Every structure is written in structure tokens, then in C-alpha cells.
Amino acid sequence: MRHLRIVLAIAEAGSVTKAAAALGLAQPALTTQLQRIERILGGALFTRDRRGVLPTPLGDLVLARARVLIPAVTGLRDEASELITAGGPARYRVGATNGPIVAGLVRRLNDAHPGGPVSIHSTWSENEVARMAVEGRLDYVVLGACATPPGGLPPGLTWQVVSVDAVWVLLNERHPLAGRDEVGLGELAGEQWITAPGDGCFSECFAAACAREGFAPRTPTEIDASSAFDLVAAGGAIALCQGTVRSAPGVVAVALRGVPLRWRHLLGWDPEGPAAGPAAEVFGFATEAYLEIVAHRPRYSRWLESHPHLGVQKAVTLLHRPSRPGFLGRNDPMIA
């Protein structure tokens, strides 16, 4: 569905540059995603000239299907949610991007409210889940961001910071730096980088951090988290990762000296909607889920002891007042 939405956005905008602006993406990032989609489908979807883009026959076929499938799937999801929750007990519809605390949050909600339906909408797009919360199609949003509050999201949501974490680097266990407690970002200047898919500012923040170290990094390759572990274990690249990253055979996570990049876990909801009542309880569950993850990551737990300003944060509510509809969102791609 994400691929179909991208193809449709490019066709409607008439150019990759205009579509990137509408989607809140950097133009090179959207070009890379289009190339990936074309590889998956086995052919070019658009022809390009000075005036913009035109769909190929294969592009016309994909667009015809997209214009049917996207509204159908969206309608199915909305109608199913209404049917399940109509007249029933309290509902907990959670939208989430890439992050480790969602499973623990959902388990705690199910344990505390066995009669209340809990549903998860997972996506790469921070923009998508925030919009759904504003429209009343989700109750809570769990996402990651470089900044607090996250930039470019719709007004009208309340945000609380669950944790602020360091970005680490995932190395092959035979990498020359794998045995170190920490490495300088500049020591990795010649490496091939990989990240999880995303549509926001993290790549720019990463490039800025590298510039402060005096080098320009190779453009990171986007790849799903499971494949990222395999690629790092095979020695083909290194990955930007959350400090809470799980262990896996053949790889090791190492701290970046000086914490040049940070990752924030945020919980959001509509302060004027039904989710506002249980929000304190849900935030507590999210915090417990994070602490459970840290407890199972002894190396990161020890590291946090010497960095007390990171980890769980005091509950500071950040309210975005409603202004006007329409927004561009951001997501920060990193291996969880």
C-alpha cells in the first residue's frame, strides 16, 4: 500500500520533485523509493523529460489498480474499526512507527482491560498515524522523532516524551571496531550505511552530524530491520540503530562517542477526544514497556547509568493547538 501511494502521488503531482514536497520527503529519497518499486515490479513506471513524468503502460496498470485498492483498503479498515468498537467497552486503537515499546504497551493494555479491544496500525509513516489520530481513527500514536515535539505534524495533538535515547551503530562482530565500548562517528567515514525505511529528517540530521566530524557519508541504503541484521552480519554494511537494539548473531551494537544523534519515543493523543481520559494510564504503560526493554539490554542499561540525562524522561506535556488542516509529517528511519 505504501508503494501504491507513492506511485499515485508522483502521477498526480506530475513530477518527482513536486511529489516529494507533497509527501514531506527529500527528492533523492523519493527517487530511491521509486527505483526500488520499479525493481520490484520489473519495469519503469514513468518516463521522464523536462516537463515532468508520464506513466508507462506498466505505470498505467499500477495506477488503475492503486485508484481502486487504496480507497477500498482505507474504507475496510475504518468500517471494521467502527464495527468492532460500536457500543462496546473502551477501545485502544494504537498507531505506531518503528520502535521497541509497542509490544509491551499492547500487552499491558490487554492485561489491564481484557474486555476492551486493542488494535495496532503499524506503518513507516509518522504523517499517516498522526493524521489518523487527528481524524479520530486512532486513539494513541507511538512514534520516534529527532526533536521534541516532532516537527511538521498536524496541530491538535498532545505529546509526551517517553524516553530520549542515544543512537548507536550496529557492526559486524568481526569489524575492527566491534570490540570497543564506543567509537567516534568520524572513524566510520568510509563505511556503507543502512537505515530502516522512513520519510523524515533523520537522514539530514545524520548528514549534519557527519559534517561536524569533517566528512560526508555515503547515502544510507534503506532496508527493512530483519534484512539489516542479515546484511550487517554478512559484513556488507553498518547500520544506525537505537541504543535499545536487540542482540543478534554475528552483530554487535557500539555507542557513538559524544552522543551525536538522539532518538525520542513519543506518545500522542487528541486532548479533546475520548483518549484523553485514560492517557495517563497509557503513558505509564508505555514507560513500563520501555523500562522492560532496557532491563533486557544490560549493556545499554549500564551505559545509561553514566548518562542520567537520557532514558526515561519526566512527563512533560506538549500541546499543539489546532490551526488549519493540512500538514507534512516526518519519520526518522533507524533499526530498532
JOSUL-V719562 format. One record per backbone hydrogen bond with DSSP energy under -0.5 kcal/mol. NH is the residue of the N-H (numbers start at 1). CO is the residue of the C=O. E is the energy in kcal/mol with one decimal. If there is no record, write none. Layout:
NH/CO/E ; NH/CO/E
//
This chain:
5/1/-2.3 ; 6/2/-1.9 ; 7/3/-2.3 ; 8/4/-2.4 ; 9/5/-2.3 ; 10/6/-2.1 ; 11/7/-2.1 ; 12/8/-2.5 ; 13/9/-2.1 ; 14/10/-2.0 ; 19/15/-2.0 ; 20/16/-2.5 ; 21/17/-1.8 ; 22/18/-2.1 ; 23/19/-2.1 ; 24/20/-0.8 ; 24/21/-0.6 ; 25/20/-2.9 ; 30/26/-2.0 ; 31/27/-2.4 ; 32/28/-2.2 ; 33/29/-2.0 ; 34/30/-2.6 ; 35/31/-2.3 ; 36/32/-1.9 ; 37/33/-2.4 ; 38/34/-2.6 ; 39/35/-1.9 ; 40/36/-2.1 ; 41/37/-2.3 ; 42/38/-1.4 ; 43/38/-1.5 ; 47/54/-3.1 ; 49/52/-2.4 ; 52/49/-1.3 ; 53/14/-2.2 ; 54/47/-2.2 ; 56/45/-2.0 ; 60/56/-2.8 ; 61/57/-1.9 ; 62/58/-2.4 ; 63/59/-2.8 ; 64/60/-2.3 ; 65/61/-1.9 ; 66/62/-2.7 ; 67/63/-2.3 ; 68/64/-0.6 ; 68/65/-0.9 ; 69/65/-3.1 ; 70/66/-2.3 ; 72/68/-1.5 ; 73/69/-2.9 ; 74/70/-2.2 ; 75/71/-2.6 ; 76/72/-2.4 ; 77/73/-2.4 ; 78/74/-2.2 ; 79/75/-2.7 ; 80/76/-2.5 ; 81/77/-2.1 ; 82/78/-2.2 ; 83/79/-2.4 ; 84/80/-2.5 ; 85/81/-2.0 ; 86/82/-1.6 ; 88/85/-1.6 ; 92/117/-2.4 ; 94/92/-0.7 ; 94/119/-2.9 ; 95/140/-2.9 ; 96/121/-2.5 ; 97/142/-1.9 ; 105/101/-2.0 ; 106/102/-2.7 ; 107/103/-2.3 ; 108/104/-1.9 ; 109/105/-2.2 ; 110/106/-2.5 ; 111/107/-2.2 ; 112/108/-2.5 ; 113/109/-2.3 ; 116/113/-1.6 ; 117/115/-0.6 ; 119/92/-2.1 ; 121/94/-2.7 ; 122/120/-0.6 ; 123/96/-2.0 ; 126/124/-0.7 ; 129/125/-1.6 ; 130/126/-2.2 ; 131/127/-2.3 ; 132/128/-2.1 ; 133/129/-1.8 ; 134/130/-2.2 ; 135/131/-2.2 ; 136/133/-1.1 ; 137/132/-2.8 ; 138/132/-1.1 ; 139/93/-2.4 ; 140/93/-2.2 ; 141/268/-2.2 ; 142/95/-2.9 ; 143/141/-0.5 ; 143/266/-1.9 ; 145/264/-1.6 ; 153/150/-0.7 ; 156/320/-2.2 ; 157/154/-0.6 ; 158/269/-3.4 ; 159/318/-2.9 ; 160/267/-2.4 ; 161/316/-0.6 ; 162/160/-0.6 ; 162/265/-2.7 ; 163/265/-1.2 ; 164/311/-2.0 ; 165/263/-3.4 ; 167/261/-2.1 ; 168/166/-0.5 ; 168/241/-2.6 ; 169/254/-2.4 ; 170/239/-3.5 ; 171/169/-0.6 ; 171/252/-3.1 ; 173/250/-2.3 ; 175/172/-2.4 ; 178/175/-2.0 ; 180/177/-1.6 ; 183/255/-2.4 ; 187/184/-1.4 ; 188/185/-1.7 ; 189/186/-1.2 ; 191/188/-1.8 ; 193/191/-0.5 ; 194/238/-1.5 ; 195/221/-2.1 ; 200/331/-1.1 ; 202/331/-0.6 ; 205/201/-2.6 ; 206/202/-2.9 ; 207/203/-2.5 ; 208/204/-2.3 ; 209/205/-2.2 ; 210/206/-2.3 ; 211/207/-2.3 ; 212/208/-1.8 ; 213/209/-0.8 ; 213/210/-0.8 ; 214/211/-1.4 ; 215/210/-1.9 ; 217/215/-0.5 ; 218/191/-0.6 ; 221/193/-2.5 ; 223/195/-2.6 ; 228/224/-2.0 ; 229/225/-1.9 ; 230/226/-1.5 ; 231/227/-2.7 ; 232/228/-2.6 ; 233/229/-2.5 ; 234/230/-1.6 ; 235/232/-1.6 ; 236/231/-2.4 ; 238/192/-2.5 ; 239/170/-1.9 ; 240/194/-1.6 ; 241/168/-2.3 ; 242/335/-2.2 ; 243/166/-1.5 ; 245/242/-2.0 ; 251/248/-1.6 ; 252/171/-2.6 ; 254/169/-2.7 ; 255/181/-1.1 ; 256/167/-0.6 ; 257/183/-3.0 ; 257/255/-0.5 ; 259/256/-1.8 ; 263/165/-2.9 ; 264/145/-2.1 ; 265/163/-2.1 ; 266/143/-2.9 ; 266/264/-0.5 ; 267/160/-2.6 ; 268/141/-2.6 ; 269/158/-1.7 ; 271/156/-0.6 ; 271/269/-0.6 ; 273/270/-1.6 ; 276/273/-1.7 ; 277/274/-0.6 ; 278/274/-0.6 ; 279/276/-0.8 ; 282/278/-2.4 ; 283/279/-2.8 ; 284/280/-2.1 ; 285/281/-2.2 ; 286/282/-2.4 ; 287/283/-2.4 ; 288/284/-2.4 ; 289/285/-2.5 ; 290/286/-2.1 ; 291/287/-2.6 ; 292/288/-2.2 ; 293/289/-1.9 ; 294/290/-2.5 ; 295/291/-2.3 ; 296/292/-1.1 ; 296/293/-0.7 ; 297/294/-1.9 ; 301/297/-2.7 ; 302/298/-2.4 ; 303/299/-2.0 ; 304/300/-2.5 ; 305/301/-1.1 ; 306/302/-0.7 ; 306/303/-1.0 ; 307/304/-1.6 ; 310/307/-2.1 ; 311/164/-3.4 ; 313/162/-1.4 ; 316/314/-1.0 ; 317/315/-0.6 ; 318/159/-2.8 ; 319/317/-0.5 ; 320/157/-2.2 ; 320/318/-0.5 ; 321/319/-0.7 ; 328/152/-0.6 ; 333/331/-0.6 ; 335/240/-2.0
//
